[in-house]
Structure formats: structure tokens, C-alpha cells
Amino acid sequence: MNQEELLQKDKELISEGLKLRFHPITVKEAKGCYITDTNDQRYLDLTAGWAVANVGYGRESIAKVIHDQYVKLSFTTQLSAPSETMIQLADKLVEIVPGNFEKKVWFGHSGSDANDLISKFLPVSTGRNKMISFIGSYHGQTMGASSLSGHSAQAKFEGKGNVVKIPYPNVYRPFSGISDNLTEQTMHFLEEVFATICPAEDTAGVIIEAIQSDGGIVLPPEQFLKELREICDRHGIYLIVDEVKVGMGRTGKWFSFEHTGIIPDAVVLGKSLGAGLPISAVVGRKEILDTVAAGHMFTTSGNPISTSAAIENIRIIKEENLIENADKQGNLFLTGLHKLKEKYECIGDVRGKGLSIGVEIVTDRDSKKPDAIKTAALCYHCYEIGLLIYNVGIYGNVLEITPPLSITTDEVNEALSFLDQAFQDIENGNFQLEKLKEYAGWG
Ligand code: PMP
């Protein structure tokens, strides 16, 4: 089938529940930072498939490990007869996840099932029924993870009623309209929540992304996580950090919370952990992970193929110094994007850490009104000229830059010139909005 036929079949056969589309392509192959579609068009990829391909696409050494593992031991259910690869991976994870306490590891398949563990286990473990999370957060789509989320993606689902959502301290769009003392304001909000609808003594845990990614690459003020850790400690509340999207080296450290100096009670991992193979993990305090024996397990959890790929993935990140590269190339990107901001009025804000970067698009800088249509147009036009980029954010107006951590300086410069051209074309009206309207099915 050619690409047009495939896309037609995709329309007919694939559930809309599984789609979040930006460009009319089917992907044939990918290598490094480049993707090739079924029509043999090549694109520089700034998505890493929603931050999964941290080590880049098509790694020979990972392919070899998967092949050899499959031939040696294609499967064993880790629930009843564990393999050495699962235990070896757990050993590596307790080593790289900070925390000077007795840790255990749980394995699943997606960020969602891992966050579901948090939703199920914390109330049982503490005997406290309530949880706190943040508006704009994305923790997944299974019922527990969806209930913890504060993103518009979950707005149609009722969810579990025990989660109270508080504002995330967004310096560019502060919830009170005032960005001064935003940490203090959020803490004050939290104290009021404790005094009213969610008593601290009934609160099992707080779950947070140290950088909100699907929420729009929002970085809280520097002191925020420290203060949050302190308030949790004061009330005996667990603090859980969801590193599914920004972990595994993306921000210039193994985990994004490491920039803040805090130690979470449990860390949630997924996406890039398996370099494309389905695997997630929760690494945290023994008493959390041991809450309910046989209480959150899936037949193929921690399977030998995914765990062996994850071990090789960690080796590559370490040996190729990809964490340092994320920091270096991220700074280069930020410098280039700030220059674009000087040139294009529609760029309201540029922010990020390492290779987790957001470019917020607004109608004008004074009103900061989110311009979701222009953002979609930029994504679409980037695709037309050879660059893949998605948009995120609670208003859908943030271009998200999360390329493989193996990206080179030349590729960063190439991406920046694509972006420059896309902004220029959109500003000059060299873009047919009709095409996007037709593709997106806008009336
Ligand atoms: N947590 C975070 C922070 C995420 O960004 C995502 C996915 N975007 C998830 C959890 C859910 O992961 P998955 O799609 O693998 O279930």
C-alpha cells in the first residue's frame, strides 16, 4: 500500500481513541534523528515519538540485544518465574534513582499503568484516602492515572473522586495573575486546601511532574519543589515525581527533579526507559512498593525483551555521554530560539531544560492570548518543509522540542533554520491554512 492508501485504511480501521495527529504521514523507517515516511520523504524529528527515542532511532546494539534475548529466552512471566534481565535492570534503576533509603522496583508497560500503581497503593499504604495533583499535569489514561491528571485530555472522564487538583506555579501564566512569590502563593493555596476540602491527615500523597511537559513545558520556580517537599514532610505525606516524559537524561540530569535537590519517595518512569519497547517502572520506598502483595501485576510486566532493551539503553546513555549532550544541545537550542523570539512577535515565551523545550505562541505579547491555530499551522508547515514537531499545553499553543538526546550541533542548527523558515512563511502568509483545515477536519 502507498501512503495515501495506508492513511485511508487508518481512517477506516483505527479507533479515534488512539489518535492524536498532527501530520498526514505513515512512518516507514527511522534512524538517528530522522524519520522517513511511506512516500520516502525524510524529516528531521524533534519529537522522539513523544520523548521515547532518547538514544535515537534504529540502534544496532539494541536490536542485537533484543534478538539475542529472544533466541535465549523469549518469555517468562516475571510474576511467577523471574528472569535475570528484570533483576539486573532493577539493580541499575535503584543505582541511578537517588534516595538513601531501602528501595524497591515495580515494572509495567506504560506511564499510565505505573501511575495507576501510585493511585492504588498510596491510599492503602497510608490509610489516608486522598491524593493531590496539579492542574495541567498528565499522568496517563488508565482510570487511576487519568484521575491523577489535570489535563484537558481527561476532561471527558469522570475518574476517581479522591484527587484534589491545585494550580501548578506557571511563571508565564500565574494562576493569580501575579508571578511574584509564586511559590509562596501556591503553598498558601495548598494550606487552604489542607484546611478545607483535603485535610493533610487524610492525604496519602502528592504527585507532580518536576517539569510539566504535556501541560506546556512549564518549569516551576526554583524553590518550589523544595518547599513542596518540606510541606509534605511536615504532614507525613508522600511526594511522588512523575519522570515518564522528562526522565532518563532528557533535561541534562538522569531525572529532572535532580535540578531541585529534593528526593522523592517514589519516581515513575516510562516512555524512553525501553527505547521504544513497552516498559515502565516505579522506583521508590520499599513500604510503598510492597503495599499489596500481588496487587498490581500484569502478565507481561518486566518481560525479558523489554528489560534487556532497557539495560542496553542505559548503557548507551552512560557511555555516549548523552546526558551531557542533552545539556549542551539544549542550551544551543535555547539560544537559537531566543533569537527567533526577537524576530517573531508571536513567540510569547521560550523555556526549557536540556532537551525538554517549549515555545509558547500567542496572538500578542501584551495579552498573551494563546494562539492554538497559529501553533497548529506552524506544526503543519514544519512538516511540509521537512521538520516534525508537535504541540502541547493546556491551550495547545506550545511547540514542544524533545528530540533524541543524541542530536548533533549540525542537526540543532538545521532544526533552527527550519523553524526560522516556518515562522517566516507563516508571518508572510506563505502557508495555505485551508490544507490544515481540511486535514484537521475543521469546519
Ligand atoms: N506521565 C507523563 C508525565 C507523561 O507525559 C505521559 C505520556 N505523555 C504519561 C505519564 C503516560 O504515559 P503512557 O502514554 O506511556 O501511558
Boltz pocket constraint, residues with backbone or C-beta under 6 A from the ligand:
constraints:
  - pocket:
      binder: B
      contacts: [[A, 50], [A, 109], [A, 110], [A, 111], [A, 112], [A, 113], [A, 115], [A, 138], [A, 139], [A, 140], [A, 141], [A, 209], [A, 213], [A, 214], [A, 242], [A, 243], [A, 244], [A, 245], [A, 246], [A, 270], [A, 271]]
      max_distance: 6.0
